[in-house]
Amino acid sequence: MFLMIIKGTLLLSTIGPGIAGNIFVFVNYMCIFFWDTKKKSTHLILIHLAFTNIIILFSKVTLKTIEIFGLRNFPDDTGCKTFVYLERVARGLSICTTSLLTVVQATTISPRASVRPASTCRTLSFFLFLWILNSLLSMNLLYYMKNINSLNNSQFGQSGRYCYFLPASQTMKWMFLILMALRDLLFLGLMGWASVYMVLILHKHHKNARYLQKSKVLYHIPPEIRAAHSVLLLMLCFLFFHWADCIISLHLQSLLENKFIKFIIVDISTVGYAIVSPFVLIHRDGRLAECWCLFSSNAYLIRSDPSRITCHPLCHCCCLVFIS
């Protein structure tokens, strides 16, 4: 029982801040997108990324809470299918959205006149395509995922403690694995191409900036260049957690005998990007950092007297949303 309490505390202490950070980023960029006159497709993509992160973390914390505290009567078959399916779809959307963000940011800073950033309508059509694609790639979970209470002992598959994945035919298993691998290779390839392109542009920009500084010319870094640095940092964060999760799942999980250590390493690594990414955005975006500091340090005062908010109007909007 004591070990269960430790597991639950560790789970909430890691995933809880991630959910709060993603909700904060989601609300902030929603306010920026709807109230700011300069609407950017990158803001819409960041809203979508925060939304998918919230789905991943909420599904993970729900299933792990059920597993840790032994709630055998919940979820039923429908609950198992819903939470596991949403987590799988959202994890696929995470890689697709990060790749889309990298490509759009690369086109934004491109000096070529023929390259134009994606419009809002085009970005929304991309989202629709990504949702359909990842929903279809996870369709097998709707059939093979079952609750333990609805199974005989001889039917137990390989999954969590209360939600079990029934054994599938080799043809079905390899078909979905190959399709998901092709999706990952495609979007990782696009991410890599856009990242290399941005690095080359930023290197050229850095040389021009050094020349202007030597010439004693007043120079300010354009916001597009700063945004490109943020996207590259976010991409590196994604690659680190993605490959760490792959290595741990393929090699280290079978070597770990201690279930508690396995819980810490395996389960936390799968949601590492969803936890860390909002704080990367908050750190890099000065407006988000200002709102985060204001809200976290003066939450009680703001709740009692909203007129105390003296900052950017969009930050004022965000704080009002949180306290309402």
C-alpha positions, 0 to 999 in steps of 0.5 A: 500500500505504501508503495502504491502511495509513492507511485501515485504521488510520483505520477501526479508530481510529474504529469500534474505540472505537465497538464497545468503547463499545457492548459496554460499554453493552450489558453494563452495561444487561444487568446493570442490567436483570437484577439491579436491582429497578427494571426499566425499559423504557428499559433494555431499549430502550438494550440493543437500541440498543447491540446494533443499533449493534454489528451496524452497526459490525461489518458495516461494519468487516468489509466495509471491511477486506475492501475495503481489504486486497483479500481477494478470496476472502472474502466469497462471495455468502453473505457479501456478502448477510449483512453488507450485509443485516445492516447495512441492517436494523440501520440501520433498527432504529437509527432505529426504536429511537431513536424508540421510546426518545424516545416511551417517555421522553416517556410516562415523564415525562408528568404525565397519569395516563392515560399509562403507560410501556410494560411489558417485554412490550409493549416486546419485542413492539415489538422483534419488530415492528421486526425483521420490518418492517426485515427485509422492507424489506431483502429485495431485498438478498438477491437483488440483492447479489452478490460480484464473483467470481460476476459477469461484467464486464458485470454490475457494478452500483453498490456496494462494491469486492467486493460489488456491487448488481445493477441492479434494475427501476425498479418494484422500486427505487422500491417499496423506496425509497418504503417506506423513506422512509415508514418514516423519515418515520413514525418521525422524526415520532414522534420529533419529536412526543415531543421537542416534548412532552418539551421542553414538560414540561421547560420547565414543570419548569424554571420550577417548579424556579426557583420552589423555588430562590427559595423556598430549598427543598431541591430535587433533580432527579428521575432521570426528568428527567435521563433525559429530558435524556439522551434529547433529547441522544441524539435530537439526536445521531441527527438530526445524523448522519442528516441529515448522511448524507443530505446527503452521500449525495445532494449531496456524494458526486458532488462528491468526486473524491479517493477518500481524502477520500470514504472519510473523509467518506462512510463515517464519516458513515454510522456516526457515530451508532453510534460517538458514541451509547454515549459520550453515554450513558456521559457522561450516566449517572453509573453508567456513567461510574463503571464506564467510568472504573474499567474503563478506568483499572484494567483490569489490576489488576481482571483480576489481582485482582477483589476490588479492585472497590469500587463499585456492585454492578452495576458489579462485575458488569459488570467481572467479565463483561469480564474473564471 
